[in-house]
Amino acid sequence: MTGAENTEAATRGLIVFLTVPFRNQSENLTNLKGALSAGQVLVDATVPLAAAVSGKATRLLGVPQGSAAQQAQEMAPDGVTVVSALDTVSATALGDLEQRLDEDVLVAGDVEDAKRRVAELIALVEGLRPVDAGRLEAAHLIEGLTPLLISINIRHKSHAGVKLTGLPDELR
Ligand SMILES: NC(=O)c1ccc[n+]([C@@H]2O[C@H](COP(=O)([O-])OP(=O)(O)OC[C@H]3O[C@@H](n4cnc5c(N)ncnc54)[C@H](OP(=O)(O)O)[C@@H]3O)[C@@H](O)[C@H]2O)c1
């Protein structure tokens, strides 16, 4: 495993993950303008929690573009495709290799091939099932699930995620 500064790391892969707090998202996207290039996919996991402005983590901020992911798409260089994913997956759970995951990852984006490539990557993580949730505008709805989950998890002292029922075994 190797590390690099963000502007260097962002040049290295076809798929780049942006996982910074909402308050730092636009600053990071500005800094990455010269690093990201056409053809890359930018996976945005940002949730605009009100905690970003000293509010509650159980509330969602309004974003003029509709969602943090749509803000990312607006700020990304031409030809970079933003896919929204992982908004509802706990970083603690993801980081704990001993913990068994069993949840769905809602994936939204406007370019089918980019969404498929991100879904394939997510499916490599045991216990995560990527689910195509539609166009990037759906990110507004997906991001809104996170403060709801936080609220439920505080109430029940739990680690609940998203798990959809009734879907076919074989997802597109
Ligand atoms: N935590 C979760 O379970 C979870 C789940 C789903 C989605 N998300 C979303 O994922 C994003 C990250 O959440 P998090 O809980 O992982 O946040 P976090 O722990 O506060 O920060 C994540 C990373 O962002 C980096 N960072 C912070 N400010 C930065 C800046 N100005 N420039 C560059 N890097 C910066 C931090 O780097 P340093 O360590 O070097 O400061 C850290 O590595 C948020 O938008 C959150 O809504 C989180």
The ligand as a Gaussian input file, in Angstrom:
#p B3LYP/6-31G(d) Opt

LIG

0 1
 N      -18.320000       8.274000       8.801000
 C      -19.240000       7.554000       8.189000
 O      -19.647000       6.510000       8.694000
 C      -19.766000       7.971000       6.852000
 C      -20.643000       7.127000       6.172000
 C      -21.095000       7.512000       4.910000
 C      -20.703000       8.720000       4.363000
 N      -19.868000       9.529000       5.078000
 C      -19.462000      10.789000       4.473000
 O      -18.108000      10.656000       4.130000
 C      -17.435000      11.895000       4.333000
 C      -16.286000      11.676000       5.301000
 O      -16.807000      11.312000       6.552000
 P      -15.842000      10.900000       7.773000
 O      -16.704000      10.565000       8.920000
 O      -14.865000       9.898000       7.288000
 O      -15.132000      12.289000       8.028000
 P      -13.769000      12.627000       8.758000
 O      -13.297000      11.427000       9.520000
 O      -13.980000      13.881000       9.513000
 O      -12.782000      12.948000       7.567000
 C      -12.470000      12.015000       6.563000
 C      -11.204000      12.454000       5.864000
 O      -11.370000      13.764000       5.314000
 C      -10.110000      14.389000       5.396000
 N      -10.234000      15.846000       5.398000
 C      -10.883000      16.615000       6.300000
 N      -10.770000      17.910000       5.964000
 C      -10.031000      17.954000       4.827000
 C       -9.573000      18.999000       3.996000
 N       -9.868000      20.265000       4.247000
 N       -8.827000      18.656000       2.932000
 C       -8.516000      17.365000       2.659000
 N       -8.927000      16.344000       3.421000
 C       -9.676000      16.633000       4.474000
 C       -9.532000      13.893000       6.689000
 O       -8.124000      13.945000       6.569000
 P       -7.192000      14.114000       7.865000
 O       -7.367000      12.897000       8.673000
 O       -5.847000      14.249000       7.258000
 O       -7.682000      15.351000       8.546000
 C      -10.005000      12.464000       6.764000
 O       -9.050000      11.584000       6.222000
 C      -18.469000      12.868000       4.880000
 O      -18.971000      13.664000       3.841000
 C      -19.540000      11.976000       5.440000
 O      -20.807000      12.577000       5.402000
 C      -19.388000       9.174000       6.296000

